[in-house]
Amino acid sequence: MVKKFLILFSVIVFMGNILSCKVKGGEKKIDEEIQLPQPKTRGKISLEESILKRHSVRDFSKRILSREQISQLLWAAYGEKHDAKTGATKTVPSAGAAYPMETYLVSSQGFFHYFPQNHKLVKLKNIDLRSSLSKAALRQGCVSSAGVNIVITCVYDRICGRYKKRGIKYAYIEAGHIAQNIHLQAVCLGLSSVAVGAFSDEAVQKVLDLPNDHIPVYIIPVGYPKKK
């Protein structure tokens, strides 16, 4: 009798562990850490040339971006740089050095959270959410076809706690800094990008299962342009 009880208890615990790994839609929640390659600080084209060549592209090919390209894009967006005099800081300015943004990556390989402190990705879901994200972005095809989508979110308490309502304006300014870095870095990598601001905040949060205080501000699809 005791043996049967122990067997039954083990089965219940085992099933509970399986169920606890599930999130909405039956997806498995994972926390796989991926160390990104060291970003480069010298490119093949000048800043002036990248500004000249930058333009919005909405038609992307199915070609997958390399880990090196993703590393460079995320570092340009919100990565850390180290200065002997000023110490560690990020690639964009932030009011009061509050740095309220959190950066996510959506690709065919899954859904990831970027951690600039050690330049790594944490894979949160092993599923392609680009199509669902596109629906949340008013069904814009560029979101579903791009190699990756960089989703910029803001934790407003980090900046509004100090600057009150004006912190919202500062957050939008910071998002602009991040976006421009991504657009110009994409050009340097032979890629194209487009700025997407038309989406439902609530729908994006639901699709990505974001924390309640991570409010979507910007979606930037990046990829290889589709040849005509």
Residue pairs with C-beta under 8 A, 6 or more apart in sequence:
21 28
21 29
22 28
22 29
23 29
23 125
23 209
24 209
27 125
27 126
27 127
28 125
28 126
29 124
29 125
30 123
30 124
30 125
30 126
31 122
31 123
31 124
32 122
32 123
33 120
33 121
33 122
33 123
34 67
34 112
34 120
34 121
34 122
34 123
35 118
35 119
35 120
36 67
36 70
36 71
36 74
36 75
36 119
36 120
36 121
37 67
37 68
37 71
38 71
38 119
39 71
39 72
39 75
39 76
39 79
39 119
40 72
43 50
43 188
44 188
45 53
45 187
45 188
47 184
49 187
50 184
50 185
50 187
50 188
51 184
53 187
54 183
54 184
54 186
54 187
55 192
56 192
56 193
56 194
56 195
57 142
57 192
57 193
57 194
57 225
58 140
58 141
58 142
58 194
58 221
59 141
59 142
59 145
59 225
59 226
59 228
60 142
60 145
60 146
60 147
60 192
60 221
60 223
60 224
60 225
60 226
61 223
61 224
61 225
61 226
61 227
62 145
63 147
63 223
63 224
64 107
64 108
64 109
64 147
65 73
65 107
65 147
65 148
65 191
65 222
65 223
65 224
69 189
69 191
70 105
70 107
70 121
70 148
71 119
72 185
72 188
72 189
73 148
73 150
73 182
73 185
73 186
73 189
73 222
74 103
74 105
74 114
74 116
74 119
74 121
74 150
75 91
75 116
75 119
76 91
76 181
76 182
76 184
76 185
77 91
77 92
77 103
77 114
77 150
77 152
77 178
77 181
77 182
77 185
78 90
78 91
78 92
78 99
78 101
78 103
78 114
78 116
78 152
78 178
79 90
79 91
79 116
79 119
80 88
80 89
80 90
80 91
80 116
80 117
80 119
81 88
81 89
81 90
81 91
82 88
83 89
89 97
90 99
90 116
91 181
92 174
92 177
92 178
92 181
93 174
93 177
94 100
94 159
94 170
94 174
95 159
95 163
95 167
95 170
95 173
95 174
96 159
96 162
96 163
98 158
98 159
98 162
98 163
98 167
98 170
99 158
99 174
100 154
100 155
100 156
100 157
100 158
100 159
100 167
100 171
100 174
101 152
101 153
101 154
101 155
101 171
101 174
101 175
101 178
101 217
102 113
102 114
102 152
102 153
102 154
102 155
102 214
103 113
103 114
103 116
103 150
103 151
103 152
103 153
103 178
104 111
104 112
104 113
104 114
104 150
104 151
104 152
104 153
104 208
104 210
105 111
105 112
105 113
105 114
105 121
105 148
105 149
105 150
105 151
106 112
106 129
106 130
106 133
106 148
106 149
106 151
106 208
107 128
107 130
107 147
107 148
107 149
108 128
108 130
108 147
109 128
110 123
110 124
110 125
110 126
110 127
110 128
111 123
111 124
111 125
111 127
111 129
111 208
112 121
112 122
112 123
112 124
113 121
113 122
113 124
114 120
114 121
115 121
115 122
124 209
125 209
129 207
129 208
130 143
130 144
130 145
130 146
130 149
131 144
132 207
133 143
133 144
133 149
133 151
133 204
133 207
133 208
133 219
134 140
134 141
134 143
134 144
135 203
135 207
136 199
136 200
136 203
136 204
136 206
136 207
137 143
137 196
137 198
137 199
137 200
137 204
137 219
138 198
138 199
138 200
140 196
140 198
142 194
142 196
142 221
143 149
143 196
143 219
143 221
145 221
145 223
145 226
146 194
146 221
146 222
146 223
147 191
147 222
147 223
147 224
148 221
148 222
148 223
149 219
149 220
149 221
149 222
150 182
150 219
150 220
150 222
151 204
151 208
151 216
151 218
151 219
151 220
152 175
152 178
152 179
152 216
152 217
152 218
152 219
152 220
153 210
153 214
153 215
153 216
153 217
154 171
154 175
154 214
154 215
154 217
155 213
155 214
155 215
156 167
156 168
156 171
156 213
156 215
157 213
159 167
159 170
159 171
160 167
160 168
161 167
163 170
171 217
172 217
175 217
175 218
178 218
179 195
179 218
179 220
182 193
182 220
182 222
183 193
183 195
183 220
186 192
186 193
186 222
190 224
191 222
191 223
191 224
191 225
192 222
192 223
192 224
192 225
193 220
193 221
193 222
193 223
194 220
194 221
195 218
195 220
196 218
196 219
196 220
196 221
197 218
197 219
199 216
199 219
201 215
201 216
204 210
204 216
204 219
205 212
205 214
205 215
205 216
210 216
